[in-house]
């Protein structure tokens, strides 16, 4: 199921159509996905969490955006392949993973932190 996620970053508004992840997809995320076919993923939680994520077996970089319940950005990071542990500084309610590929050029241009 797809869901539109809207948020503001650096004075610009973004709308991302992301695949909502169920419990099975939460475990695998972007792992073993081909870069060309990868689509944004949305992980939603009932209450704020502070889970670690990883990029093991993700063969391309992606942007991770941790959001609160009102889609306000808590933290944003460019994640490189094969990192064993990534954790935001604060709890979050949603996690948006946007693959850095040709289809999501806006993520590369605007959302990739240096």
N, C-alpha and C positions, 0 to 999 in steps of 0.2 A: 504494500500500500504506500502511495506517495503522499507527502505532506509538504506544503509550502512553509518555509521558515523565513521570516523577515527580521532583519536586524540592521543596526547602523554601525558603521565603522569609519573613522576618520572623516566624519561629516557626510558620508554617502550612505544611501539606503540600498541594501541588497535583499534580493528575493532568491532563495535557493529551493528548488524542488528536490527533496531528498526522500530516499526509501526509508520508511520506518522499520526499525529492526526488532524482530521478536527475540525471544530468549536464545534461540539457536544461532541466529545471525549475530547477536551480541557477542557470542563467544568467538566468532571468526572475523567479524568486521570486514576489512579489505584484504585479509590474508588470501593468498593464492588467486587473487583477481588480476586479470590482465589490465595493464595501464590504459589501453585504448578503450576498453569496455567498462572501466570502473565508473561508478556513479556515486554522488554524495549519499552518505548514510546518516540517519538521525537516530540517536539513542535517547530515549526519554525515561525518566525515573519518577516514581511516585513522590519521593521526598529527596531533598538534597543529599548527594553522595560525594565521596572524594576518592573514587576508584582510580587505580593506576591503569594506564593503557600501555600497549607495546606495539611495535611495528615489525615484530618477527614474522618472516614470510610475507611481508608486504614489499614488493620489489620496486617501488617507486615512492617518491615523496608525496605527502599530502598535508593539508592544513587542518589542524584540529582547533575547533572553536568551542569553548566551554561557555554555556549560557545559563542564566538564571531563569526563573519561571516566566519572566516578562520578556525573554529573548534579549536581555542586556548582556553584552559580552563580559564575562568574568576574566577570561584569558584566551589568548590566541597564540598558536605556535606552529611553525613549519616543522613537520616531523620527517626525519630521514628514515630510509629503510633500515631494518634490523637493529632498532633500539629496544633494549629489554625492559625499560621502565620509564614512563612519562607520567608525571602527576601534576595537576594544577595546584596553585597555592591555596585556593579556597574551594569549598564544596560547590557543586553545580547540580542543576536539575536536568540539563540537556547537553548532549555532546554531538556536534556536527563534524563529520569528517568529509572533507572535499578533496578528491584526488587532483593532483597537479598534472593535467593532461590537456590536450588541445581543445577538448570540448568545454573545459572550465577555465578558459583563459583569464576571466575576471579574477579568479582566485589567485592566479599567478601574478597578475599585475597589481592588484590592490590589497589582497589579504596576506600575502607572504611576508611575514616579518623578516627583517634582515638578519 
